[in-house]
Amino acid sequence: MARETALSMGLHGGVRVHTPGKYIVLSLFVPVMLVALGAGIWLNTVSNRSALAALEYRKSESGIETAYFTLPEFLVDLSPDLNGRTAYLKMRASIVLNEEDVKEIAMTINAARPAVLERLTFFMRELRPEDFQGSEGMARVKREMVRRINIVIAPEHVGDVVIEEIVIQ
């Protein structure tokens, strides 16, 4: 009985047997954690760079420079029109950033990108082709897009949305 207890405690003939397994695991754990920490820091800087890479500065005719945050292209199906036909919307848009902290707002938008894209996609899927008719219809759509973006990135806010290309089929 005493011999079984001694063996279960790691004693072999009164001498403690050292198992190298825990040292091997420990010596592998530390470098792996350092590599993981370095990868996390690198990915954080890359994501910040991608937010700044999405910024585009354009000068107007009056010489004023404005920053634009480019959104990915949207391709959604719209709600059926009055005749029951389903139409598809393809749209490219940019967000106008006319604040002084443009880079900070761009990083906020980039951090909230999934939520921004989700809100805009769901909004566009609710629309009908008739909602895009006329200048008042387009102005309404743009106002609603700005409102939904501002809800997601609050307390920051954006100035406007520029629709660069829109195709309804």
C-alpha positions in Angstrom: 0.0 0.0 0.0 2.8 2.4 0.9 4.6 1.4 -2.3 1.5 2.2 -4.4 1.2 5.6 -2.8 4.8 6.3 -3.4 4.5 5.3 -7.0 1.4 7.4 -7.5 3.2 10.5 -6.0 6.1 10.1 -8.5 8.5 8.6 -6.1 10.5 5.6 -7.3 12.4 3.9 -4.5 12.4 7.1 -2.4 13.8 9.2 -5.3 11.5 11.7 -7.0 11.3 11.1 -10.8 11.2 14.3 -12.8 9.0 14.3 -15.9 10.3 16.5 -18.7 6.8 16.7 -20.3 5.7 19.7 -18.3 9.0 21.6 -19.1 8.6 20.8 -22.8 5.0 22.1 -22.7 6.1 25.2 -20.8 9.0 25.9 -23.2 6.6 25.6 -26.2 3.8 27.7 -24.5 5.9 30.8 -24.0 7.0 31.2 -27.7 3.6 30.4 -29.0 2.0 33.1 -26.8 4.6 35.6 -27.9 3.9 34.9 -31.5 0.2 35.1 -30.9 0.6 38.5 -29.1 2.8 39.8 -32.0 0.2 38.6 -34.6 -2.6 40.4 -32.6 -0.6 43.6 -32.6 0.2 43.3 -36.3 -3.4 42.6 -37.2 -4.5 45.7 -35.2 -2.2 47.9 -37.1 -3.2 46.4 -40.4 -6.9 47.0 -39.7 -6.1 50.7 -38.8 -4.2 51.0 -42.1 -7.1 49.5 -44.0 -9.4 52.1 -42.5 -7.0 54.8 -43.6 -6.6 53.2 -47.0 -10.4 53.3 -47.5 -10.1 57.1 -47.2 -10.0 59.1 -50.4 -9.4 62.8 -50.5 -10.9 64.8 -53.4 -10.6 68.5 -54.1 -13.7 70.4 -55.3 -13.6 73.1 -57.8 -13.4 75.7 -55.0 -10.3 74.0 -53.7 -11.8 72.5 -50.6 -10.5 69.1 -49.8 -13.1 66.5 -48.6 -12.5 63.0 -47.3 -14.6 60.1 -48.6 -14.8 56.7 -47.0 -15.6 54.2 -49.7 -18.1 51.5 -49.0 -18.1 48.1 -50.7 -20.4 47.6 -53.6 -24.0 46.6 -52.7 -25.9 44.0 -54.7 -29.3 43.3 -53.1 -32.8 42.3 -54.2 -35.4 45.0 -53.6 -38.9 44.4 -52.3 -41.4 43.5 -55.1 -42.9 46.5 -56.9 -46.7 47.1 -57.3 -46.8 44.4 -60.1 -45.1 41.8 -57.9 -41.8 41.8 -59.9 -38.6 41.6 -58.0 -35.8 44.0 -59.0 -32.1 44.0 -58.1 -30.1 47.0 -56.9 -26.4 47.4 -57.6 -24.9 50.5 -55.9 -21.5 52.0 -55.1 -21.5 54.7 -52.4 -19.0 56.7 -50.4 -19.5 58.4 -47.0 -18.5 62.1 -46.9 -16.4 62.9 -43.8 -16.2 66.7 -43.3 -15.1 66.8 -39.7 -11.6 67.7 -38.5 -10.9 64.2 -37.0 -11.3 62.4 -40.3 -8.9 59.6 -39.4 -10.6 58.9 -36.1 -14.1 58.8 -37.7 -12.7 56.5 -40.5 -11.4 54.1 -37.8 -14.7 54.2 -36.0 -16.6 53.4 -39.2 -14.1 50.6 -40.0 -14.5 49.1 -36.6 -18.3 49.2 -37.0 -18.2 48.1 -40.6 -20.2 44.9 -40.2 -23.0 46.8 -38.3 -23.0 49.6 -40.9 -23.2 47.2 -43.8 -25.9 45.2 -42.1 -28.1 48.3 -41.5 -27.6 49.6 -45.0 -28.3 46.2 -46.6 -31.5 45.6 -44.6 -32.6 49.1 -45.4 -32.1 48.7 -49.1 -33.9 45.3 -49.2 -37.0 47.1 -47.8 -37.0 49.6 -50.7 -39.0 49.3 -53.9 -37.9 50.5 -57.3 -40.4 53.3 -57.0 -38.5 54.7 -54.0 -35.6 55.7 -56.3 -37.7 57.7 -58.7 -37.1 61.4 -58.9 -34.7 63.7 -57.0 -36.9 63.7 -53.9 -36.8 59.9 -53.8 -33.1 59.8 -54.0 -32.7 62.5 -51.4 -34.9 60.5 -49.0 -32.8 57.3 -49.6 -29.6 59.2 -48.9 -31.0 60.9 -45.8 -32.0 57.5 -44.4 -28.6 56.0 -45.2 -26.9 58.9 -43.3 -29.2 58.4 -40.4 -28.6 54.7 -40.1 -24.8 55.2 -40.4 -24.9 57.9 -37.7 -26.9 55.6 -35.3 -24.2 52.9 -35.6 -21.2 55.2 -35.1 -22.6 57.5 -32.5 -21.4 59.8 -31.0 -19.4 60.4 -34.2 -21.4 61.5 -37.2 -20.9 61.7 -41.0 -21.9 64.5 -43.3 -23.5 62.9 -46.3 -23.5 59.9 -48.6 -22.5 60.2 -52.2 -24.0 57.6 -54.5 -21.4 57.0 -57.2 -23.2 54.4 -59.2 -26.7 52.9 -59.0 -28.3 50.3 -61.3 -31.8 48.9 -60.8 -32.7 45.9 -62.9 
